[in-house]
Amino acid sequence: MNTALKNEPPSLATDDMVLEAKLSQQHFEQTGLHIRLQELQQWVEELRHNPDEPMPQTHR
């Protein structure tokens, strides 16, 4: 770990990202809805060619 960053207080953005991750985990546990890493990677690749490409649908 970078010791220069270790002693700095967490930024608000970091706190928001942690909260978002926790809420996402809770949503997944409640619904089972998700997308696979491969689906996400394919979507990101498609975004390079078509910025309007819709995000993949979640599934169980």
N, C-alpha and C positions, 0 to 999 in steps of 0.2 A: 504494500500500500504506500502511496505517496505521502511521506510524513509532512510535507508542506500543507497538504490538504487535510490531514488528520486532525490538526488542532483548530481548524476553522469551523465556525458554527455551520450547521447545515443551512443551505439556502432554502428559500421559500419554494422554489421550483422543485428541489429535491423532496421536500415534505409533500408537495402536491403529487409528485410522481409515486411516492410510497403509498399515499392514500389511494390514488387511482388503482395501483396494483392490488391493494387489499380489497377494494370494492370489486374489482374484476374477478378476483379469486372467489369471493363470496357469491357473485353472480353465477360463476361456473359451477360451484358446488350446489347451488339451488336449482339450476336449470339443466346443467350438463351441456349447454350450448358452447361450441368452440369452433375454431378453424385450426387446421394442422399447419405446422411450420412450412411444409412444402407448398400449401395453398397460398400462404402469405408471401412466400418468396416468389411464386409465379405471378401474383398480383403486382408486387413491386416491380418486377421485370416488365410487365405489361404497361405499367404507369409511365415507363420511360418512353414508350411509343404512343401512348394515348393517355394523357393526364386526366381524362374524364372517365377512365375505366372504373366501373363500380367495384366496391369492396366485395370480396367473396361472402356468400351467405353462410351464417353459422349453422351448425348441425350438431346432432348428438352422435 
